[in-house]
Structures are given as C-alpha cells and as structure tokens.
Amino acid sequence: MARYIGPVCRQCRREGMKLYLKGERCHSEKCAIEKRNFVPGQHGKDRRAKIVGYGLQLREKQKVRRVYGVLEAQFRGAYDKAAKTKGITGDNLMSSLERRLDSVIYRMGFGTSRAQSRQIVGHGHIDVNGRKCNIPSAQVKQGDVISVRESSKNNPTILAARDATAHAPAPNWIDVDREGLKGRVTSLPQRSDLVQIQLNEQLIVELYSK
C-alpha cells in the first residue's frame, strides 16, 4: 500500500496547527509549528487569504487524513462505509478511523506516533485475540484483546515508546496493561474520546455530500 513519505512537519504547517505526527518531537521546542507557523512554500508568509466554503471543507478533510495517515482512496472508502452505517455519519467515520489497529496501538502508548505504530503492526509485532495481525487498517471490535507478541516484548522501540508515553492517559474505551504490553477494547469510542486536535467532521460530510 502506498503511503506518504515526505516531511510530516510540512503537513502540520500547511494546516496551521500541530497534528502530532512526529511523536515526542511535537511536544518539544523543535516542533516546526513553534518555529515556522506559516504555510510552507516560497510565498508561505504572504498567504493571508481567508478560507471559506469549499476551502474550509477541503482543509478539514486533509487535516483528518493526515492525522490518521490514510490516503484519499482509503479515506473515501471509510466515509462510504460510515454513510451506510446506522447513526451519525461524521461520528461513524471518526470511530472507524480511531478503531484502526495502528491507531489503537498509538492510543495504547506502544508507539509515539501513528506512523511508528503502523510500522510496529506491519512488522508483525502485534496479536489480536492471540493471533498475529500485521494489517494496520484492521478494525478492532469491542471485546478484542490487543497485545504485543511474546517474541516482541523486549523490542527496544516498543519499550521506549511505552516509557516515552507514560504521561499520556489511556482512552476511556481501552483498558490498557502497560506492564503486560496489552489492552482490551471495552467499548466503541465515542466522539468525545477522539483525537488530540480540534476537528469538525460535519464539514467533511458536507464536502462528500455534494
């Protein structure tokens, strides 16, 4: 599966806010937003035009895509499924993205960023209900037990991530055993449980409803 491999700090600058794409660096003075909080590019400092209408909707969609690290086709597929599911489309979409396995590993604190968590899953370090799963986009369900494989419990990257994220509380919908490197999905995520940044998913629904 293709993925974005360019400079991620550029993405934060394009959206004008921290998207927390580089883990602990985002919490330090090295964060690009702290130094250069303007749109990237030759004329970035001169872009002061007010964004309205379609522009607002597009920026909100791009922001969510970048937070979860998904490409346009994946995102559109997630939206189409959310639109067909009973309930509020925007809430369904955000819940679906949050329940991706790479996002769950990040939220459990076993990766300092979603990109690192995606790599951990892709390298085969994770079990779901006792069976190896190396698909970052796999959807977890209520009752699922997600754990680091026995052979990977001494992996320095995972242990370093766990220690680096010790200050971050686990989400309400996951019961995390940090010492045992495992967790259980106790409920489906609610809108109030999602993401660290301010998002308006209704703008995304309006964009795709045209």
Beta strands, then each sheet from edge to edge (+ up, - down):
strand 1: 126-128
strand 2: 131-132
strand 3: 145-148
strand 4: 174-177
strand 5: 182-185
sheet 1: 2+ 1- 3+ 5- 4+
end
